[in-house]
Amino acid sequence: MNVKTVVIGQIGAPYGVKGWMHVRSFLTSYSNLEGFSNWKVCLKSEEESKLIQVEKFKAHNDHYVAKLMNIEDRTTAASFTNWQIAIERDVLPELATGEYYCADLLGMAVYNKDGSNLGTVVDILATGANDVLIVRNDSKENLIPYVMGTYILKVCLDRGEMQVAWDEGF
């Protein structure tokens, strides 16, 4: 994704045979996805992306499914499995001072309390308890729980840096 877009979810497996698909939201509430009618869907590498309008969106059991315009069958829906859902950053609500979107953390340099560079945030895993940052350098990958005050000590958007309570040996 680029700085003009923010990833807000991911397309899952097809649902039924008429082009519906499961969706996974990275927002605080699944239903918040419904508030955005134009999605940019793309592979992580952005080799291919498409701007697609949401035709229908509905609750299904404990999650949501979506029907995108011009996707009429299960096979076409399946071709979008695991694609990311992004929206233009300028349609998101303004944030208060000290707040930021998860997309803002991607690419940040990560340092521990001793000043050692642990690498760069390359991805964020959504887990049940808390998100986990994937921090990678040339030789190692660290999975750091995103828990402010415990593991995440400071985030500086202006400098693109984050300080963590994490040793290289973890």
DSSP file (Angstrom, degrees, kcal/mol; ACC not computed):
  #  RESIDUE AA STRUCTURE BP1 BP2  ACC     N-H-->O    O-->H-N    N-H-->O    O-->H-N    TCO  KAPPA ALPHA  PHI   PSI    X-CA   Y-CA   Z-CA
    1    1 A M              0   0    0      0, 0.0     2,-0.2     0, 0.0     5,-0.0   0.000 360.0 360.0 360.0 156.1    0.0    0.0    0.0
    2    2 A N    >   -     0   0    0      1,-0.0     3,-1.5     4,-0.0     0, 0.0  -0.560 360.0 -96.1-106.0 177.2    1.1    3.6   -0.4
    3    3 A V  T 3  S+     0   0    0      1,-0.3    -1,-0.0    -2,-0.2    86,-0.0   0.674 120.0  62.4 -69.3 -15.3    0.7    6.5    2.0
    4    4 A K  T 3  S+     0   0    0     84,-0.1    85,-3.4    85,-0.1    86,-0.4   0.618 104.4  53.4 -84.1 -11.9   -2.4    7.6    0.2
    5    5 A T  E <   -A   88   0A   0     -3,-1.5     2,-0.4    83,-0.3    83,-0.2  -0.886  66.7-154.3-122.8 155.3   -4.3    4.4    1.1
    6    6 A V  E     -A   87   0A   0     81,-2.4    81,-1.8    -2,-0.3     2,-0.4  -0.996  21.5-125.6-129.8 128.6   -4.9    2.6    4.4
    7    7 A V  E     +A   86   0A   0     -2,-0.4    79,-0.3    79,-0.2    96,-0.2  -0.595  33.7 168.1 -73.1 125.8   -5.5   -1.1    4.6
    8    8 A I  E     -     0   0A   0     77,-3.1    18,-3.2    -2,-0.4    19,-0.5   0.410  57.8 -22.4-119.3  -2.2   -8.7   -1.7    6.5
    9    9 A G  E     -AB  85  25A   0     76,-1.4    76,-2.9    16,-0.3     2,-0.3  -0.986  56.4-108.2 179.3-171.8   -9.4   -5.4    5.9
   10   10 A Q  E     -AB  84  24A   0     14,-2.6    14,-3.2    -2,-0.3     2,-0.4  -0.998  25.5-119.2-146.1 143.4   -8.9   -8.5    3.9
   11   11 A I  E     - B   0  23A   0     72,-2.9    71,-2.7    -2,-0.3    12,-0.2  -0.669  34.0-167.9 -83.2 135.8  -11.0  -10.5    1.6
   12   12 A G  E     -     0   0A   0     10,-3.5    71,-0.2    -2,-0.4    68,-0.1  -0.087  37.2 -40.1-103.4-155.0  -11.6  -14.1    2.6
   13   13 A A  E    S-     0   0A   0      1,-0.1     9,-2.9     8,-0.1    -1,-0.3  -0.201  72.2 -85.7 -68.6 160.1  -13.0  -17.2    1.0
   14   14 A P  E     - B   0  21A   0      0, 0.0     2,-0.5     0, 0.0     7,-0.3  -0.270  34.2-146.3 -63.1 154.6  -16.1  -17.1   -1.3
   15   15 A Y  E   > - B   0  20A   0      5,-2.5     5,-0.6    51,-0.2     3,-0.4  -0.960  61.5 -30.0-125.6 110.5  -19.5  -17.3    0.3
   16   16 A G  T   5S-     0   0    0     -2,-0.5     3,-0.2     1,-0.2    57,-0.0  -0.328  85.7 -73.6  77.5-163.8  -22.0  -19.1   -1.8
   17   17 A V  T   5S+     0   0    0      1,-0.1    57,-0.9    56,-0.1    58,-0.2   0.362 109.7  78.1-115.6   3.1  -22.1  -19.2   -5.6
   18   18 A K  T   5S-     0   0    0     -3,-0.4    55,-0.2    55,-0.2    -1,-0.1   0.088 114.7 -85.3-107.0  23.5  -23.3  -15.7   -6.6
   19   19 A G  T   5S+     0   0    0      1,-0.3    49,-0.6    -3,-0.2    54,-0.2   0.494  80.6 140.4  93.5   3.4  -20.0  -13.7   -6.0
   20   20 A W  E   < -BC  15  67A   0     -5,-0.6    -5,-2.5    47,-0.2     2,-0.3  -0.439  29.6-167.7 -75.6 155.5  -20.3  -13.0   -2.3
   21   21 A M  E     -BC  14  66A   0     45,-2.3    45,-2.8    -7,-0.3     2,-0.1  -0.997  24.2-110.8-144.7 147.9  -17.1  -13.2   -0.2
   22   22 A H  E     - C   0  65A   0     -9,-2.9   -10,-3.5    -2,-0.3     2,-0.4  -0.471  35.2-155.4 -70.0 148.0  -16.2  -13.3    3.5
   23   23 A V  E     -BC  11  64A   0     41,-2.0    41,-0.7   -12,-0.2     2,-0.5  -0.979   9.6-152.2-129.3 144.8  -14.4  -10.2    4.7
   24   24 A R  E     -B   10   0A   0    -14,-3.2   -14,-2.6    -2,-0.4     2,-0.3  -0.966  17.7-147.5-114.0 125.9  -12.1   -9.6    7.6
   25   25 A S  E     -B    9   0A   0     -2,-0.5   -16,-0.3   -16,-0.2     5,-0.1  -0.737  19.3-168.5 -96.8 141.0  -12.0   -6.2    9.1
   26   26 A F        +     0   0    0    -18,-3.2   -17,-0.2    -2,-0.3     2,-0.1   0.263  66.3  97.8-101.0   7.0   -9.0   -4.5   10.7
   27   27 A L  S    S-     0   0    0    -19,-0.5    -2,-0.1     2,-0.1     3,-0.1  -0.431  94.2-102.0 -89.4 168.1  -11.2   -1.8   12.1
   28   28 A T  S    S+     0   0    0      1,-0.2     2,-0.4    -2,-0.1    -1,-0.1   0.774 110.1  28.7 -63.8 -24.8  -12.6   -1.8   15.7
   29   29 A S  S >  S-     0   0    0      1,-0.1     3,-1.6     0, 0.0     4,-0.4  -0.999  72.1-138.8-137.5 134.3  -15.9   -3.0   14.4
   30   30 A Y  G >  S+     0   0    0     -2,-0.4     3,-2.1     1,-0.3     4,-0.4   0.891 103.9  62.9 -54.6 -40.4  -16.7   -5.1   11.4
   31   31 A S  G >  S+     0   0    0      1,-0.3     3,-1.2     2,-0.2     4,-0.4   0.717  85.3  75.3 -64.0 -18.0  -19.7   -3.0   10.6
   32   32 A N  G X  S+     0   0    0     -3,-1.6     3,-1.2     1,-0.3    -1,-0.3   0.772  82.9  68.1 -63.6 -23.9  -17.4    0.0   10.0
   33   33 A L  G X  S+     0   0    0     -3,-2.1     3,-1.7    -4,-0.4    -1,-0.3   0.843  88.8  65.8 -59.9 -32.0  -16.4   -1.6    6.7
   34   34 A E  G <  S+     0   0    0     -3,-1.2    -1,-0.2    -4,-0.4    -2,-0.2   0.751  87.2  69.3 -62.9 -24.2  -19.9   -0.8    5.5
   35   35 A G  G <  S+     0   0    0     -3,-1.2     2,-0.6    -4,-0.4    -1,-0.3   0.566  90.0  69.0 -73.0  -7.7  -19.2    2.9    5.8
   36   36 A F    <   +     0   0    0     -3,-1.7    -1,-0.1    -4,-0.2     3,-0.0  -0.944  56.0 180.0-117.4 115.3  -16.8    2.8    2.8
   37   37 A S        +     0   0    0     -2,-0.6    17,-3.1     1,-0.1     2,-0.6   0.674  68.8  59.6 -90.7 -17.6  -18.4    2.1   -0.6
   38   38 A N  E     -D   53   0A   0     15,-0.2     2,-0.4    50,-0.0    50,-0.3  -0.948  66.3-176.1-115.9 117.8  -15.3    2.2   -2.7
   39   39 A W  E     -D   52   0A   0     13,-3.0    13,-3.3    -2,-0.6     2,-0.7  -0.885  21.1-147.1-110.2 140.5  -12.5   -0.3   -1.9
   40   40 A K  E     -DE  51  86A   0     46,-3.1    46,-2.4    -2,-0.4     2,-0.4  -0.944  24.1-165.2 -98.5 116.8   -9.2   -0.6   -3.5
   41   41 A V  E     +DE  50  85A   0      9,-2.8     9,-2.5    -2,-0.7     2,-0.3  -0.874  18.9 152.8-105.8 136.5   -8.4   -4.3   -3.4
   42   42 A C  E     -DE  49  84A   0     42,-1.7    42,-3.1    -2,-0.4     7,-0.2  -0.992  45.8-101.5-156.5 159.3   -4.8   -5.4   -4.1
   43   43 A L    >   -     0   0    0      5,-1.6     3,-2.0    -2,-0.3    40,-0.1  -0.476  47.6-105.8 -74.5 156.9   -2.3   -8.1   -3.4
   44   44 A K  T 3  S+     0   0    0      1,-0.3    -1,-0.1    -2,-0.1    39,-0.0   0.850 123.2  53.0 -55.0 -34.9    0.3   -7.2   -0.8
   45   45 A S  T 3  S-     0   0    0      1,-0.1    -1,-0.3     3,-0.0    -2,-0.0   0.603 103.1-134.7 -77.5  -9.7    2.9   -6.6   -3.5
   46   46 A E    <   +     0   0    0     -3,-2.0     3,-0.1     2,-0.2    -2,-0.1   0.680  63.3 135.3  60.4  20.6    0.6   -4.2   -5.3
   47   47 A E  S    S+     0   0    0      1,-0.2     2,-0.4     0, 0.0    -1,-0.1   0.858  78.9  20.2 -61.5 -32.8    1.4   -5.9   -8.6
   48   48 A E  S    S+     0   0    0     -5,-0.1    -5,-1.6     2,-0.0     2,-0.3  -0.999  74.2 165.0-138.9 133.0   -2.3   -5.8   -9.3
   49   49 A S  E     -D   42   0A   0     -2,-0.4     2,-0.3    -7,-0.2    -7,-0.2  -0.987  12.1-166.3-145.6 156.2   -4.9   -3.6   -7.8
   50   50 A K  E     -D   41   0A   0     -9,-2.5    -9,-2.8    -2,-0.3     2,-0.7  -0.998  21.4-133.3-142.6 141.3   -8.5   -2.7   -8.6
   51   51 A L  E     +D   40   0A   0     -2,-0.3     2,-0.4   -11,-0.2   -11,-0.2  -0.881  37.7 179.3 -92.7 118.6  -10.9    0.0   -7.5
   52   52 A I  E     -D   39   0A   0    -13,-3.3   -13,-3.0    -2,-0.7     2,-0.4  -0.962  24.4-133.2-128.7 138.8  -14.2   -1.8   -6.8
   53   53 A Q  E     -D   38   0A   0     -2,-0.4    16,-2.8   -15,-0.2     2,-0.5  -0.718  24.4-121.4 -90.3 139.1  -17.5   -0.6   -5.5
   54   54 A V  E     -F   68   0A   0    -17,-3.1    14,-0.2    -2,-0.4     3,-0.1  -0.690  26.6-176.9 -79.6 122.2  -19.3   -2.5   -2.8
   55   55 A E  E     -     0   0A   0     12,-2.3     2,-0.3    -2,-0.5    13,-0.2   0.907  67.9  -1.3 -85.2 -48.4  -22.7   -3.6   -4.0
   56   56 A K  E     -F   67   0A   0     11,-2.0    11,-2.9     2,-0.0     2,-0.3  -0.985  57.2-172.6-144.9 152.7  -24.0   -5.2   -0.8
   57   57 A F  E     +F   66   0A   0     -2,-0.3     2,-0.3     9,-0.2     9,-0.2  -0.980  17.5 163.2-146.8 128.7  -22.6   -5.8    2.7
   58   58 A K  E     -F   65   0A   0      7,-2.4     7,-2.6    -2,-0.3     2,-0.2  -0.991  38.7-100.9-151.1 157.4  -24.3   -7.8    5.4
   59   59 A A  E     -F   64   0A   0     -2,-0.3     2,-0.3     5,-0.2     5,-0.3  -0.503  31.1-174.5 -73.1 143.6  -23.8   -9.6    8.7
   60   60 A H  E >   -F   63   0A   0      3,-3.4     3,-2.0    -2,-0.2     2,-0.2  -0.886  59.3 -54.0-143.1 109.7  -23.5  -13.4    8.5
   61   61 A N  T 3  S-     0   0    0     -2,-0.3    -1,-0.0     1,-0.3    -2,-0.0  -0.430 122.3 -18.0  55.5-119.9  -23.3  -15.2   11.9
   62   62 A D  T 3  S+     0   0    0     -2,-0.2    -1,-0.3    -3,-0.1     2,-0.2   0.176 135.5  37.0-103.4  18.6  -20.5  -13.5   13.8
   63   63 A H  E <  S- F   0  60A   0     -3,-2.0    -3,-3.4   -39,-0.0     2,-0.3  -0.733  81.9 -98.0-146.3-164.0  -18.8  -11.9   10.8
   64   64 A Y  E     -CF  23  59A   0    -41,-0.7   -41,-2.0    -5,-0.3     2,-0.3  -0.887  16.9-159.0-129.1 156.5  -19.6  -10.1    7.5
   65   65 A V  E     -CF  22  58A   0     -7,-2.6    -7,-2.4    -2,-0.3     2,-0.3  -0.938  11.9-156.7-128.9 155.2  -19.8  -10.9    3.9
   66   66 A A  E     -CF  21  57A   0    -45,-2.8   -45,-2.3    -2,-0.3     2,-0.5  -0.960  12.3-151.2-134.7 150.5  -19.7   -8.6    0.9
   67   67 A K  E     -CF  20  56A   0    -11,-2.9   -12,-2.3    -2,-0.3   -11,-2.0  -0.986  21.7-156.5-118.8 117.6  -20.8   -8.6   -2.7
   68   68 A L  E >   - F   0  54A   0    -49,-0.6     3,-1.6    -2,-0.5   -14,-0.2  -0.684  30.6 -88.4 -96.2 149.9  -18.7   -6.4   -4.9
   69   69 A M  T 3  S+     0   0    0    -16,-2.8    -1,-0.1    -2,-0.3     3,-0.1  -0.229 107.8   9.0 -56.9 139.0  -19.9   -4.9   -8.2
   70   70 A N  T 3  S+     0   0    0      1,-0.2     2,-0.6   -18,-0.1    -1,-0.2   0.621  93.9 115.9  65.7  16.7  -19.4   -7.1  -11.3
   71   71 A I    <   +     0   0    0     -3,-1.6    -1,-0.2     1,-0.1    -3,-0.1  -0.934  31.3 159.2-112.5 106.1  -18.4  -10.2   -9.4
   72   72 A E        +     0   0    0     -2,-0.6     2,-0.3    -3,-0.1   -52,-0.1   0.462  48.0  45.5-112.0  -4.4  -21.2  -12.6  -10.1
   73   73 A D  S  > S-     0   0    0    -55,-0.2     4,-2.2   -54,-0.2   -55,-0.2  -0.934  77.3-111.3-143.3 164.8  -19.8  -16.1   -9.5
   74   74 A R  H  > S+     0   0    0    -57,-0.9     4,-2.7    -2,-0.3     5,-0.2   0.860 113.0  56.4 -62.2 -39.0  -17.9  -18.1   -6.9
   75   75 A T  H  > S+     0   0    0      2,-0.2     4,-1.2     1,-0.2    -1,-0.2   0.923 109.8  44.1 -63.4 -45.1  -14.8  -18.6   -9.2
   76   76 A T  H  4 S+     0   0    0      1,-0.2     3,-0.4     2,-0.2     4,-0.4   0.913 113.8  51.0 -66.0 -42.0  -14.4  -14.8   -9.7
   77   77 A A  H >< S+     0   0    0     -4,-2.2     3,-1.7     1,-0.2    -2,-0.2   0.906 106.6  55.5 -60.2 -41.2  -14.9  -14.2   -5.9
   78   78 A A  H >< S+     0   0    0     -4,-2.7     3,-1.5     1,-0.3    -1,-0.2   0.798  94.9  66.9 -63.0 -28.8  -12.3  -16.9   -5.2
   79   79 A S  T 3< S+     0   0    0     -4,-1.2    -1,-0.3    -3,-0.4    -2,-0.2   0.661  99.8  52.0 -68.2 -13.5   -9.7  -15.1   -7.3
   80   80 A F  T X  S+     0   0    0     -3,-1.7     3,-2.3    -4,-0.4   -69,-0.3   0.387  76.9 134.0-100.8   1.7   -9.8  -12.2   -4.7
   81   81 A T  T <  S+     0   0    0     -3,-1.5   -69,-0.2     1,-0.3   -68,-0.1  -0.303  77.8  10.2 -56.6 131.6   -9.2  -14.5   -1.7
   82   82 A N  T 3  S+     0   0    0    -71,-2.7    -1,-0.3     1,-0.3     2,-0.2   0.465  92.1 139.2  74.7   6.3   -6.5  -12.9    0.6
   83   83 A W    <   -     0   0    0     -3,-2.3   -72,-2.9   -71,-0.2    -1,-0.3  -0.534  55.0-114.9 -73.9 148.5   -6.4   -9.6   -1.3
   84   84 A Q  E     -AE  10  42A   0    -42,-3.1   -42,-1.7   -74,-0.2     2,-0.5  -0.537  16.7-137.6 -83.3 150.5   -6.2   -6.6    1.0
   85   85 A I  E     +AE   9  41A   0    -76,-2.9   -77,-3.1   -44,-0.2   -76,-1.4  -0.947  30.8 172.2-107.4 123.2   -9.0   -4.0    1.3
   86   86 A A  E     -AE   7  40A   0    -46,-2.4   -46,-3.1    -2,-0.5     2,-0.3  -0.902  15.2-163.2-128.6 158.6   -7.8   -0.4    1.3
   87   87 A I  E     -A    6   0A   0    -81,-1.8   -81,-2.4    -2,-0.3     2,-0.2  -0.917  39.4 -83.4-133.6 163.0   -9.4    3.0    1.2
   88   88 A E  E >   -A    5   0A   0     -2,-0.3     3,-1.6   -50,-0.3     4,-0.3  -0.475  35.8-132.7 -66.9 134.6   -8.2    6.5    0.5
   89   89 A R  G >  S+     0   0    0    -85,-3.4     3,-1.7     1,-0.3    -1,-0.1   0.827 100.6  66.2 -58.8 -34.6   -6.6    8.0    3.6
   90   90 A D  G 3  S+     0   0    0    -86,-0.4    -1,-0.3     1,-0.3     4,-0.1   0.608  94.1  58.6 -71.1  -9.1   -8.5   11.3    3.1
   91   91 A V  G <  S+     0   0    0     -3,-1.6    -1,-0.3     2,-0.1    -2,-0.2   0.506  87.8  96.4 -93.4  -3.9  -11.9    9.6    3.7
   92   92 A L  S <  S-     0   0    0     -3,-1.7     3,-0.1    -4,-0.3    -3,-0.0  -0.509  87.1 -96.3 -81.0 152.5  -10.8    8.4    7.2
   93   93 A P        -     0   0    0      0, 0.0    -1,-0.1     0, 0.0     2,-0.1  -0.318  45.1 -97.9 -64.4 150.1  -11.7   10.4   10.3
   94   94 A E        -     0   0    0      1,-0.1     2,-0.3    -3,-0.1    -4,-0.0  -0.397  40.6-130.7 -64.9 145.5   -9.1   12.8   11.7
   95   95 A L        -     0   0    0      4,-0.1     3,-0.1    -3,-0.1     2,-0.1  -0.720  13.8-117.1-100.7 151.2   -7.0   11.4   14.6
   96   96 A A    >   -     0   0    0     -2,-0.3     3,-2.2     1,-0.2    -1,-0.1  -0.359  52.5 -72.0 -75.5 163.9   -6.4   13.1   17.9
   97   97 A T  T 3  S+     0   0    0      1,-0.3    -1,-0.2    -2,-0.1     3,-0.1  -0.342 124.3  22.6 -57.3 133.1   -2.8   14.0   18.9
   98   98 A G  T 3  S+     0   0    0      1,-0.3     2,-0.3    -3,-0.1    -1,-0.3   0.365 101.6 108.9  88.3  -5.4   -0.9   10.8   19.7
   99   99 A E    <   +     0   0    0     -3,-2.2    -1,-0.3     0, 0.0     2,-0.3  -0.727  39.4 165.1-101.9 155.6   -3.2    8.6   17.7
  100  100 A Y        -     0   0    0     -2,-0.3     2,-0.2    -3,-0.1    -4,-0.0  -0.980  35.8-102.8-160.1 162.3   -2.3    6.9   14.4
  101  101 A Y    >   -     0   0    0     -2,-0.3     3,-1.8     1,-0.1     4,-0.5  -0.616  33.6-116.1 -88.5 151.8   -3.5    4.2   12.1
  102  102 A C  G >> S+     0   0    0      1,-0.3     3,-1.9    -2,-0.2     4,-0.7   0.858 115.6  64.4 -54.3 -36.5   -1.8    0.8   12.0
  103  103 A A  G >4 S+     0   0    0      1,-0.3     3,-0.5   -96,-0.2    -1,-0.3   0.782  91.8  64.6 -59.6 -25.8   -0.7    1.5    8.4
  104  104 A D  G <4 S+     0   0    0     -3,-1.8    -1,-0.3     1,-0.2    -2,-0.2   0.726  96.2  58.1 -68.9 -20.9    1.4    4.4    9.8
  105  105 A L  G X4 S+     0   0    0     -3,-1.9     3,-2.1    -4,-0.5    16,-0.3   0.743  80.0 103.4 -82.0 -24.3    3.6    1.8   11.7
  106  106 A L  T << S+     0   0    0     -4,-0.7    16,-0.2    -3,-0.5     3,-0.1  -0.380  88.5  17.8 -63.1 132.6    4.6   -0.1    8.5
  107  107 A G  T 3  S+     0   0    0     14,-3.2    -1,-0.3     1,-0.3     2,-0.1   0.361  90.9 142.1  88.4  -4.8    8.1    0.8    7.5
  108  108 A M    <   -     0   0    0     -3,-2.1    13,-2.3    13,-0.2     2,-0.3  -0.434  54.3-120.5 -70.8 142.1    9.0    2.3   10.9
  109  109 A A  E     -Gh 120 161B   0     51,-2.7    53,-2.1    11,-0.2     2,-0.5  -0.650  28.0-147.6 -77.2 138.2   12.5    1.7   12.3
  110  110 A V  E     +Gh 119 162B   0      9,-2.9     8,-3.0    -2,-0.3     9,-0.9  -0.946  18.1 179.2-117.6 125.9   12.4   -0.2   15.7
  111  111 A Y  E     -Gh 117 163B   0     51,-3.0    53,-2.6    -2,-0.5     6,-0.2  -0.925  19.8-134.8-122.1 146.3   14.9    0.4   18.4
  112  112 A N  E >   - h   0 164B   0      4,-2.0     3,-2.1    -2,-0.3    53,-0.2  -0.349  42.6 -88.0 -89.1-179.1   15.1   -1.2   21.9
  113  113 A K  T 3  S+     0   0    0     51,-0.7    52,-0.1     1,-0.3    -1,-0.1   0.773 128.2  56.7 -61.8 -26.3   15.8    0.8   25.1
  114  114 A D  T 3  S-     0   0    0      2,-0.1    -1,-0.3     1,-0.0    53,-0.0   0.509 119.7-108.9 -82.9  -4.1   19.6    0.4   24.6
  115  115 A G    <   +     0   0    0     -3,-2.1     2,-0.3     1,-0.3    -2,-0.1   0.490  67.7 148.7  90.6   3.6   19.3    2.0   21.1
  116  116 A S        -     0   0    0      1,-0.1    -4,-2.0     2,-0.0     2,-0.7  -0.544  50.9-122.5 -73.1 134.7   19.9   -1.2   19.2
  117  117 A N  E     -G  111   0B   0     -2,-0.3    -6,-0.2    -6,-0.2     3,-0.1  -0.690  27.3-176.9 -79.9 116.3   18.2   -1.3   15.8
  118  118 A L  E     -     0   0B   0     -8,-3.0     2,-0.3    -2,-0.7    -7,-0.2   0.616  47.7-103.3 -88.2 -14.7   15.9   -4.3   15.8
  119  119 A G  E     -G  110   0B   0     -9,-0.9    -9,-2.9    18,-0.1     2,-0.4  -0.944  47.4 -45.8 131.5-152.6   14.8   -3.8   12.2
  120  120 A T  E     -GI 109 136B   0     16,-2.4    16,-2.6    -2,-0.3     2,-0.6  -0.937  48.4-108.7-126.1 143.1   11.7   -2.4   10.4
  121  121 A V  E     + I   0 135B   0    -13,-2.3   -14,-3.2    -2,-0.4    14,-0.2  -0.616  41.7 168.3 -70.4 117.1    8.0   -3.1   10.9
  122  122 A V  E     -     0   0B   0     12,-3.0     2,-0.3    -2,-0.6    -1,-0.2   0.636  59.9  -6.7-106.5 -19.5    7.1   -5.2    7.8
  123  123 A D  E     - I   0 134B   0     11,-1.1    11,-2.8   -18,-0.1     2,-0.4  -0.980  56.5-131.3-165.6 167.0    3.6   -6.4    8.8
  124  124 A I  E     - I   0 133B   0     -2,-0.3     2,-0.5     9,-0.2     9,-0.2  -0.994  16.4-150.8-132.0 125.1    1.1   -6.5   11.6
  125  125 A L  E     - I   0 132B   0      7,-3.1     7,-2.4    -2,-0.4     2,-0.7  -0.826  10.3-142.6 -95.7 129.8   -0.7   -9.7   12.7
  126  126 A A        +     0   0    0     -2,-0.5     2,-0.2     5,-0.2     5,-0.2  -0.828  30.1 172.4 -90.1 118.5   -4.1   -9.3   14.2
  127  127 A T        -     0   0    0     -2,-0.7     4,-0.0     3,-0.4     0, 0.0  -0.660  45.2-100.7-116.8 176.3   -4.5  -11.8   17.0
  128  128 A G  S    S+     0   0    0     -2,-0.2     3,-0.1     1,-0.1    -1,-0.1   0.904 116.9  33.1 -65.7 -42.2   -7.3  -12.3   19.5
  129  129 A A  S    S-     0   0    0      1,-0.3     2,-0.3    -3,-0.0    -1,-0.1   0.940 130.9 -27.2 -83.9 -49.9   -5.5  -10.6   22.4
  130  130 A N  S    S-     0   0    0     -5,-0.0    -3,-0.4    17,-0.0    -1,-0.3  -0.973  70.6 -86.1-159.0 162.4   -3.5   -7.9   20.8
  131  131 A D        -     0   0    0     15,-0.4    15,-3.4    -2,-0.3     2,-0.4  -0.374  37.7-144.2 -71.3 157.5   -1.8   -7.1   17.5
  132  132 A V  E     -IJ 125 145B   0     -7,-2.4    -7,-3.1    13,-0.3     2,-0.4  -0.994   6.5-138.8-127.9 127.2    1.7   -8.3   16.9
  133  133 A L  E     -IJ 124 144B   0     11,-3.2    11,-2.5    -2,-0.4     2,-0.7  -0.678   7.9-145.3 -83.5 134.6    4.4   -6.4   15.0
  134  134 A I  E     -IJ 123 143B   0    -11,-2.8   -12,-3.0    -2,-0.4   -11,-1.1  -0.909  21.7-173.7 -98.6 112.4    6.6   -8.3   12.6
  135  135 A V  E     -IJ 121 142B   0      7,-3.0     7,-3.4    -2,-0.7     2,-0.4  -0.934   4.6-175.3-113.1 122.9   10.0   -6.6   12.8
  136  136 A R  E     +IJ 120 141B   0    -16,-2.6   -16,-2.4    -2,-0.5     5,-0.2  -0.940  13.4 170.5-126.1 140.0   12.6   -7.8   10.4
  137  137 A N        -     0   0    0      3,-2.6   -18,-0.1    -2,-0.4   -19,-0.0  -0.643  57.3 -76.6-125.3-169.3   16.3   -7.0    9.8
  138  138 A D  S    S+     0   0    0     -2,-0.2     3,-0.1     1,-0.2   -19,-0.0   0.803 126.7  22.2 -61.8 -30.1   18.8   -8.7    7.6
  139  139 A S  S    S+     0   0    0      1,-0.2     2,-0.3     0, 0.0    -1,-0.2   0.580 121.3  31.5-116.5 -11.4   19.4  -11.7    9.9
  140  140 A K        -     0   0    0    -22,-0.1    -3,-2.6     2,-0.0     2,-0.4  -0.979  51.9-144.1-151.4 156.2   16.3  -12.0   12.2
  141  141 A E  E     -J  136   0B   0     -2,-0.3     2,-0.4    -5,-0.2    -5,-0.2  -0.994  18.4-163.4-122.8 130.3   12.6  -11.5   12.5
  142  142 A N  E     -J  135   0B   0     -7,-3.4    -7,-3.0    -2,-0.4     2,-0.7  -0.918  10.9-151.6-111.5 138.9   11.0  -10.5   15.9
  143  143 A L  E     -J  134   0B   0     -2,-0.4    -9,-0.2    -9,-0.2    -2,-0.0  -0.938  22.0-173.7-107.4 108.7    7.4  -10.8   16.7
  144  144 A I  E     -J  133   0B   0    -11,-2.5   -11,-3.2    -2,-0.7     2,-0.1  -0.909  24.0-125.0-112.3 119.9    6.6   -8.0   19.2
  145  145 A P  E     -J  132   0B   0      0, 0.0     2,-1.7     0, 0.0   -13,-0.3  -0.378  21.9-127.7 -60.9 134.3    3.3   -7.8   20.9
  146  146 A Y        +     0   0    0    -15,-3.4     2,-0.5     5,-0.1   -15,-0.4  -0.619  55.8 142.5 -87.2  83.4    1.7   -4.3   20.3
  147  147 A V    >>> -     0   0    0     -2,-1.7     4,-2.3   -17,-0.1     5,-2.1  -0.937  47.3-134.0-126.6 105.3    1.0   -3.5   24.0
  148  148 A M  B 345S+k  152   0B   0     -2,-0.5     5,-0.2     1,-0.2    -2,-0.0  -0.309  87.7  12.2 -61.4 137.5    1.6    0.2   24.7
  149  149 A G  T 345S+     0   0    0      3,-3.2    -1,-0.2     1,-0.1     4,-0.1  -0.009 127.0  57.8  87.0 -30.5    3.5    0.8   27.9
  150  150 A T  T <45S-     0   0    0     -3,-1.0    -2,-0.2     2,-0.1    -1,-0.1   0.897 132.6  -7.5 -94.5 -58.4    4.6   -2.8   28.3
  151  151 A Y  T  <5S+     0   0    0     -4,-2.3    14,-2.7     1,-0.2     2,-0.7   0.730 129.1  61.6-108.9 -35.2    6.4   -3.5   25.0
  152  152 A I  E   < +kL 148 164B   0     -5,-2.1    -3,-3.2    12,-0.2    12,-0.2  -0.856  57.4 168.6 -98.0 113.9    5.8   -0.4   22.9
  153  153 A L  E     +     0   0B   0     10,-2.5     2,-0.3    -2,-0.7    11,-0.2   0.847  61.2   1.6 -95.5 -39.3    7.3    2.5   24.7
  154  154 A K  E     - L   0 163B   0      9,-1.8     9,-2.8     2,-0.0     2,-0.5  -0.984  51.0-162.3-154.9 138.9    7.2    5.4   22.2
  155  155 A V  E     - L   0 162B   0     -2,-0.3     2,-0.6     7,-0.2     7,-0.2  -0.991   7.5-172.3-122.6 123.7    6.0    5.9   18.6
  156  156 A C  E  >> - L   0 161B   0      5,-3.1     5,-1.9    -2,-0.5     4,-1.3  -0.883   6.1-179.0-119.0  99.2    7.4    8.9   16.7
  157  157 A L  T  45S+     0   0    0     -2,-0.6    -1,-0.2     1,-0.2     3,-0.1   0.885  81.0  59.2 -63.4 -39.3    5.6    9.3   13.4
  158  158 A D  T  45S+     0   0    0      1,-0.2    -1,-0.2     2,-0.1    -2,-0.0   0.881 116.7  31.8 -59.7 -39.8    7.6   12.4   12.4
  159  159 A R  T  45S-     0   0    0     -3,-0.2    -1,-0.2     2,-0.2    -2,-0.2   0.564 104.9-124.9 -94.1 -10.2   10.9   10.4   12.6
  160  160 A G  T  <5 +     0   0    0     -4,-1.3   -51,-2.7     1,-0.3     2,-0.3   0.885  68.2 126.7  67.9  37.8    9.4    7.1   11.6
  161  161 A E  E   < -hL 109 156B   0     -5,-1.9    -5,-3.1   -53,-0.2     2,-0.4  -0.912  42.1-165.5-131.5 154.8   10.8    5.4   14.7
  162  162 A M  E     -hL 110 155B   0    -53,-2.1   -51,-3.0    -2,-0.3     2,-0.5  -1.000  11.0-147.8-138.9 138.1    9.5    3.3   17.5
  163  163 A Q  E     -hL 111 154B   0     -9,-2.8   -10,-2.5    -2,-0.4    -9,-1.8  -0.913  23.3-176.5-107.1 134.5   11.1    2.4   20.9
  164  164 A V  E     -hL 112 152B   0    -53,-2.6     2,-1.1    -2,-0.5   -51,-0.7  -0.895  36.5-125.1-129.6 156.2   10.3   -0.9   22.4
  165  165 A A  S    S+     0   0    0    -14,-2.7     2,-0.3    -2,-0.3   -53,-0.1  -0.748  71.7 118.1 -95.2  82.6   11.1   -2.9   25.6
  166  166 A W        -     0   0    0     -2,-1.1     2,-0.3   -22,-0.0    -2,-0.1  -0.963  54.5-141.5-154.3 127.6   12.4   -5.9   23.7
  167  167 A D    >   -     0   0    0     -2,-0.3     3,-1.7     1,-0.1    -2,-0.0  -0.640  24.4-121.3 -92.3 151.7   15.9   -7.5   23.7
  168  168 A E  T 3  S+     0   0    0      1,-0.3    -1,-0.1    -2,-0.3   -51,-0.0   0.771 110.6  60.8 -59.6 -26.4   17.5   -8.9   20.5
  169  169 A G  T 3         0   0    0      1,-0.2    -1,-0.3     0, 0.0    -3,-0.0   0.554 360.0 360.0 -81.5  -8.1   17.7  -12.3   22.2
  170  170 A F    <         0   0    0     -3,-1.7    -1,-0.2   -28,-0.0    -2,-0.1   0.530 360.0 360.0 -63.5 360.0   13.9  -12.7   22.7
